[in-house]
């Protein structure tokens, strides 16, 4: 009975080592460090073990190996012999009793070692890796110090083999953007975060890769004021202005002389062009290739948060405001849509999507799961369609992209206005 108790204890101890190994390896280091900063017991020890996986894994391996040797010796020499004697007393022939006795003990011990000593502890470790790591780390750290010389020998031998193979023996802790996206997608699938939160996190991650031209309001959609019009015409335009800030041009569209804040105009009520010009604000000027985060930093520091976007030839392409940056993260606000205009992406009951040509290709990729080239000259769905067709499309033209069939259903002059995306049907 003592032998059975010893073997059972060894199996449980093996499970403890297996659980500690998987918990430390799979635990999130940033989360462990955060727990250590909050004073969580065992968190600091867990961080130290995770930072030096070679020593920790060597300690675990020593424990598991010794347990396997001792458990094998006890189960074969003692429990196996006991079972053989029982079978002999029951009248079985010697060879049969020996085979069944030792074979049966090996089978039972192997089964219990796999289930109780490996699978169950590892499943427990995966369910809450950080909590288990904090509980198990202090005793494992003490054991690592006790077995210091052997641990050092095994760890040094492992590092030597890595170097002979030309591999790095350092642990790369860098987290890639793809890993973050994968974790966010998994969190959304399991309900840890909301779908809208997932979209906004994706928007934040994309923001660092976007340029001013991809977040700006294009010139064709901007309400502008011609300074050279007679003053009555200007008054009439301002009386029906739909926006709070209007770029003012003179002579030609590319010559922006300032931006008029409609609220300031209504407060001052200028009587002529001279008084009107004094109200014009000087906007920031940025190239269309500047990063979106750089634009955000510039607008944050500016007294007047509006930037004009110019291309490499000095032509006025559009403007960027804090609202444009917010919409790049959270999506377009319904209040910003023109009368009769719908959301940029509307999914229909049959699974198809009605998409605006102004939809960014990043959003297009998220919605339809399309893989886009890293280097591309277009920023919107309209540009995507034109790039693939290599000409200005006509209403009704179709192209295939991934598992989708994209059909141009509406053109606004020479601009792609609406595209219908339907799942492609295999022919």
ABEGO torsion letter per residue (X at the ends): XAAAAAAAAAAAAAAAAAAAAAAAAABBAAAAAAAAAAGBBGAAAAAAAAABAAAAAAAAAAAAAAAAAAAAAAAAAAAAAAAAAAAAAAGBBAAAAAAAAAAAAAAAAAAAAAAAAAAAAAAAAAABAAAAAAAAAAAAAAAAAAAAAAAAAAAAAAAAAAAAAGBBABBBABBBAAAAAAAAAAAAAAGABBAAAAAAAAAAAAAAABBAAAABBBAAABBBBBAABBAAAAAAAAAABABABBBBBBGBAABBAEBBBAAAAAAAGBABAAAAAAABBBBBBBBAABBAAAAAAAAAABABBBBBBBBAAGBBAEBBBAAAAAAAAAEBBAAABBBGBBBABBBBAAGBBBBBAABBAAAAAAAAGBBBBABBABABAAAAAAAAAGBBBBBGBBBBBEABBBBBABBBEABBABBBBBBBBBX
